[in-house]
Amino acid sequence: MIADYGFTATLTARPGMGDCLVDLLLTGLNEGSPGASEHCVVYLVSRSASDPDVVHVTEGWTSEEEHHRIFAGEAAQAIVAQIDGLLARESEYTDYVPVRGKAAF
């Protein structure tokens, strides 16, 4: 499948909570979670090299509609609700339209 919609998010955890935030975001790959959907073709969690409390998430989806549909579901909303309690400030999002690339993990 090809990603026609995507975004990056930069999340800043409260001091010392970066590990908890990463662990929570990685549950998004569990069966039944958004990252496990066939419509999610990229789900990458990364950390800042200079600040362990800054976490980046890159997602690529088959369509914006599928992303919104899946994120409206119970599993995604449960993760989002937990994320809010770990953040020091509002997350920053940048949407994009993928052109071409490679993902192998």
N, C-alpha and C positions, 0 to 999 in steps of 0.2 A: 504494500500500500504506500501511497505517496502522501506526504503532509502538504495540505493546501492552506493551513492556518497554524500559527504558533505564537508563542510569546516567551519572554524571559521575565522572571520576577526576582527582585532583590529583597530579601527579608532580613531584618536586623533583629536578632534575639536580644532579650534582656541580658545584661552582663552575666556570663557564665552559663547561659542556657543554650548555646549553639549546638551542643551535642544532642540535647533533647529535641531541638527543632529538626535537626538532620534525621534523627531516628523516626520522628513523627512523619516527616515528609516521605521517607522511604517506605512507610506503610502504604503509601499510595501505589506501590507496585504489587501489593498482595492481591491474591485472587478476589475478585469482586470489587476492587478499588479502581479508581479512575485510570491509573497508569497501566493497569492490566487489560483495559479495554482494547479490542481490536482496532478501534479508531484512534488510539493514542500510539503514534509510531515513534515518538521520542519523549522520554521522561528522564531527565538528567538532573541530579542534585549535586551541586558543587559548593565548596567553601572558598571564602576569600583566603589568599595565601598570607595576608597580613593581619586579618582580624577573624578569629574563629567564631565569632558571633554573627558574622555576615554570611548569609547563605544565598546561593543563586539556584533557581530552578528554571530549566529550559524544557519547554513542551512543544511537541509538534503533533497536530491532529489532522485527520482526513478532511475535516471541515469545521468551520466555526460553529455551525449548528450542532454538530455532534459533541463538540466540547461543551457548549452550553447545556445541552440535554443531559450529558453525563454528570456535569458538575451540579446540576439541580437535584441529583439523586441523593439518597440517604447516606451512602458511604462517603461521598465527597463532602457533604455538608458536615458530617461528624468530624472529619479531619480539619476542615476549615474552622469549626468551632473551637477545636483544641489549639490550633495555631495562634488564634487571636490572643490567648492568655500567655503565650511565650514571647510575643513581640514587644520591642522597645518603642517602635514607631510604625506608622503606616508603611505598607509594602509599596515598592515602586514597580510598575509594570510597563513593558514595552512590547507592543504587538508587532507582528511581522508576517510577511507572506514568504514561506520558504521557496527557494529557487532550485537548489540542487545541493547535495552534500552526501555525507556518509556518517553512519552511526554504528559502531561495533563495540560492544562492551564486554 
